[in-house]
């Protein structure tokens, strides 16, 4: 693991997340639960070479997974500059500049960037938006065989992820786990996806 504080990365993350609470980038309460959550995700997912954390906020779960998987390279994407500034400070403190990149921008734009479209092995989404938006924005970033991992609420409503609606996105649902829905990219999404910024939320596919 790179960086002078590699051995203390969990403590650094907790300090960053407490700072994030003051910026409304992290919810109230004990921030150690986010480390526990990331550890559970790591048990359910294979370590990727490259990954994207959509709507990363304060780096939950992206930064924590980067710590658990020290060989992985990450893009932490967020549309709010105050959050990306927090993420940049976190990456600098952790000494992970060589493998974790913070991007201020929209997922819809990243999904049309040739250097990212169809490139990544894992896309994570926590509190990113409605299910359809997470699927539409996440799918174009995945290479075939890659995984989209979306954190679910405690009691998700049935029918949140209609399989037929995922076909144009090239996604196949996998067996759900507690608090997590996973999809495998079985093909490239149709060229029209993702649609323009904001459209996946305003006019969801399902």
N, C-alpha and C positions, 0 to 999 in steps of 0.2 A: 504494500500500500504506500502511495506517495505522500509526501508532505511531512513537515516537522511535527505535526500534532496527530499523526495517524493513530497512535495508540489511544488517544483521548477523544476520538471523533464523536463518540456517543455523548460525552459531556459537552463538547462544543455544540453539537446539534441541540441539546436541551437549552443551552444558553441562547442560541439563535431563536429557538421557538418561543422562549419567554419574551424575547425582544419582539418577535412577531405578534404576540398577543397584544402588545401595546399599539401595534399598527393595524390591528383587526385582520391580520393575515392568518392567525391561528386562533381557534376557539378557546374559551376559558377552560380552566381545569389543569389537571396533572399532565404535563407534556410527555411524560415517559410512556403513556399509552400509545403514542405514535411509534415509538421504537418497538413496542410489543406487536403492534399491528403490522409493521414492516417485516418483523421476524416471521409472523404467520404467513404473509404473502410469499416470503422467500422459500418457505417450505412447500408452497403450492406451485411454484414457477421454476423453470430452469434458468440458470444464470445466463443472461444474454451477452453477446459481444457489444451490441449497440442498442440503446433504448431511448425512448422519449417519454417524459412525464408531462402530460397535458394539464394546463391550468395548475402549474406546480405550486403556486402560492408561496409557502415558506419551505418548500422542498419535501412535502409529505405526499406520497411516500418516496419520491425520487431520490432525495439526498440520503435517506436512511438505507435504501436499497443499494445505492452506490457504495455506502460503507460496508454493507454486508457482502457485496460482490466486488471486491477491489480490482478485478480484471475487466470490469465493464466500463463502457464509455456512455455518457448520458448527455441528452439535451433536456434542459429544464425550461419549459415554455410557459410564459404567462403574458397576458395582455395588459396588465397593470404595471406601470413603471415603478411604483413604490415597492411592489413585491419583487420585481426583478432586481432592484437595487439591494434589497435584503438578501436575495439569493447570491448576488455577486459578492457581497461581504462574507457570506457563509463559505462560499467556494474558496475565497482567498484565505480565510482563516484556517480552513481545513487543509489547504495546500493541494487541492485537487484540480488546479487549473489545467493540468495536462490531459484530463479525461472527463471533466464535467464542464459543459458550456451552457451559459444562461442566455436565453433568447427572449427579447421583448417583442412580442408579436402575436399574431392570430394563428390558430391551428389550421384554419382554412387556407391561409397563405403558405404555411409550411408544407402542407400536403400537396401543393402544386409546385413546390420547389424541386427541380430535377435532382438536386443533390440529396434530397430526403425522401422523395416519393419512392415507395417500394424498396426502401433501404434498410429498415430497422427490424430487429428480431423481437422486440417487445415494446408495446405502448401501454402506459399505465394512465388511469384516469380516476381521480377521486374528487367528488363534488364538482365535476366538470360541467354538468348540465343534464338535461333530460337524456334518457338512454339513446334515443335516435341521434342526438348531436354527438355523443361520445363515439358511437359507432361510425357515423359519417366522417368525423374528423380524424378518428384513429386509424381506420382501415387503410386509407391511401398511403400511410407512412410505413406500413408493414411489407416486408418481403414475403413471398409465398412460404408458408410454414411458420410465420411469425405469430405471436400471440398478443391479442388485445385483452388487458385485464382491467375490469371496471369494478371499483368498490361499490357494493350494494348496501341499501339500508337494512336495518334489522329484520323487517318483515316486508320484503318486496312483493308488490302486487303481482298476481299471476298474469301472464301474457305481456310482460314488460319487453320481452325480446322475441317478437314473432319471427320464426325461422325464415319464412318466405320473404319478409322485408329485408333480411340480411343478404339474400342472394345477390342483388345488384352490387353490393359492397364487397363481395368475395369472401364473406365471413361465414364460418360454421360454428354454431354454439357447442361448447364442451360441457361436460357435467359440471353443474354449479357446485361451489363449495361455500361454506358458511361465510357470508359477507363478501363474496367475490364471484363475479361472473366472468368466465373466460371464453374467448373466441379464437379459432385458428383461421388464419388467412389461407384459403384454399385456391384462390385465384386473384387476379388483379381486379380492383373495383372498376366500374364503368368510368369512362374518361370524364364524365360530367361531375364526378364527385372529387373533392368536396365542392359544394356550391359556394357562392360568394360569402364573405364574412357576414355573420349574423343570420343568414338564411337557414342554416340547420336548426337553429333555435326557434326562429319565427315560424318556419314551415317545416316541422319535423317530418321525416319519412314515415314514422309510425308513432 
